[in-house]
C-alpha cells in the first residue's frame, strides 16, 4: 500500500512526500481508513511505529479550517506534546494549519493567544485542566486524541482525563492510543469511547527486523571501557544511552565529554528550559550522544538515531521495547546494544523471552579488531581522496630529502599512531563464559551456581561482531572528523 491510496488532499500528499515517507506503517494502514470513516479507535501501538502520523494525517484531512479549534490531542509530557505539534505542522503546513502547544511552566497569556488562533491544540493534562477549570479557554473540538494513555495513567493523570472530558460537551470522535492494554486502560476506553474499532500492533511488529539486537557481558567495573570500545567499533551516527538513575546520567555525561564525545544528559531533575534545549540540540545534530533515564526520554521522537545503548538493562520488557524503539525508525536500520553484568544476565534472558525476538550474544572487540577496521578505512579514504595543491607541495618538498616510499611510510605511520586504540586489549566475557552463563541461567536450583558463573574469565581473541562504518581517523578528537 502507498500513501496515495488514502486519497489525501494534494497539500497533505505533498507534505508526506517532502517528509520522505513512502509506504505507510502497519498502524497507519489500519488506523487511517477507520479514522477517516469517523470511528472511535482504541489502538495498541508503541512509540516508533508511526502512531503519530496514523492519527495526525486523517485529522488534517478532516479539518474544515473554520477558525475554531477542531482537534484536541492530549499527551503525557511536554516533550511528546511538542513533537506531536511538530508532526501536525510538518504535515499541515501546506494547508495553513495552525497548532498550539500547551504545557506547564510557561506563561498562560501566550498559550491562550495561540489557542485562539489554532485549528489543532496539543496539550498535557495538567495545564489543559488549569485553563479549562479557570474558564480561560473554551473548547468544542470535533476530534479528541489521548496519546500514550498508559503513560498518562502511570503518571497519575486519570482524574485529569476524566475532568477534561467533563468540560467537552457534544459529540466528538475519540481516539485512544496506548502501548499496553491493561485493565485500567480498557476501563477508561469503555468510559470515554463509543463502539470503538480496535487496532493492535503486536510486539513482534514493534521489535522489527530493522533493529539488530545484541548484548555484551562485562563486569560492572568494565562498563565504561566497554562503552568506549563499542563506540570505537560501531561509530554511531547519532545515539542514545539509557541509564537507570539520574546521577548515573550526570556521571556518564561528564566522563564521555572528557573522552571527546559531544554529548548531553536528560533526566527529571533538569529544568524545563534546559531539557528542551538539550532535546533541540540533539535533534539538530549538535549533540551526537544523548544520555537519558527512561522517564526523561518518554515521548522522545528522533528519526535518525542509529544506535541505542542500554548501559543498564531496564527493569521490565515494556521499557526495553520503548528504549530500542528509538532506533530503526522510518524504515531505517538500527542497532540496540545492551551492556550487562553477570548479575543482570537472568533479567536479560527474561526480557528476551517476553519480547520474543533474538538478542545476539557478542564479545567486545579487542584492540587488533579496531585497528584492523581503522586501517581498512584509512586505505579507502586514501583511495577516494583527490590530491590537493597543499598535499602535492608537501610531497614535492619532502622529495628533496626522501624517496616516495619513505615519504609514504612516514605519513602512514603518523596516521596509524593517531589512530592507536587505548585501553586494555580484552574487555568483558568470552563466548565460552557466555555459554556458561546461558547454562546457569537455565538452571533454577539457586544462587550458588549463579554466583560461580560470574567468575568465568577466560579471555578470547577477536570478536564475532560484524564491522560497521567507522569514524574517520578513529581518534578521540571528535572535532577533527568530517
HELIX and SHEET records of a PDB file:
HELIX    1   1 UNK A    3  UNK A    6  5                                   4    
HELIX    2   2 UNK A   10  UNK A   18  1                                   9    
HELIX    3   3 UNK A   26  UNK A   36  1                                  11    
HELIX    4   4 UNK A   51  UNK A   62  1                                  12    
HELIX    5   5 UNK A   78  UNK A   92  1                                  15    
HELIX    6   6 UNK A   93  UNK A   95  5                                   3    
HELIX    7   7 UNK A  108  UNK A  117  1                                  10    
HELIX    8   8 UNK A  125  UNK A  133  1                                   9    
HELIX    9   9 UNK A  149  UNK A  154  1                                   6    
HELIX   10  10 UNK A  158  UNK A  167  1                                  10    
HELIX   11  11 UNK A  183  UNK A  192  1                                  10    
HELIX   12  12 UNK A  203  UNK A  206  1                                   4    
HELIX   13  13 UNK A  220  UNK A  222  5                                   3    
HELIX   14  14 UNK A  223  UNK A  234  1                                  12    
HELIX   15  15 UNK A  246  UNK A  258  1                                  13    
HELIX   16  16 UNK A  272  UNK A  284  1                                  13    
HELIX   17  17 UNK A  317  UNK A  324  1                                   8    
HELIX   18  18 UNK A  342  UNK A  344  5                                   3    
HELIX   19  19 UNK A  345  UNK A  355  1                                  11    
HELIX   20  20 UNK A  367  UNK A  383  1                                  17    
HELIX   21  21 UNK A  389  UNK A  398  1                                  10    
HELIX   22  22 UNK A  404  UNK A  418  1                                  15    
HELIX   23  23 UNK A  431  UNK A  441  1                                  11    
HELIX   24  24 UNK A  447  UNK A  453  1                                   7    
HELIX   25  25 UNK A  478  UNK A  480  5                                   3    
SHEET    1   A 7 UNK A  99  UNK A 102  0                                        
SHEET    2   A 7 UNK A 120  UNK A 124  1                                        
SHEET    3   A 7 UNK A  71  UNK A  75  1                                        
SHEET    4   A 7 UNK A 143  UNK A 146  1                                        
SHEET    5   A 7 UNK A 173  UNK A 178  1                                        
SHEET    6   A 7 UNK A  41  UNK A  44  1                                        
SHEET    7   A 7 UNK A 197  UNK A 200  1                                        
SHEET    1   B 7 UNK A 263  UNK A 266  0                                        
SHEET    2   B 7 UNK A 289  UNK A 293  1                                        
SHEET    3   B 7 UNK A 239  UNK A 243  1                                        
SHEET    4   B 7 UNK A 307  UNK A 310  1                                        
SHEET    5   B 7 UNK A 334  UNK A 340  1                                        
SHEET    6   B 7 UNK A 211  UNK A 217  1                                        
SHEET    7   B 7 UNK A 360  UNK A 362  1                                        
END                                                                             
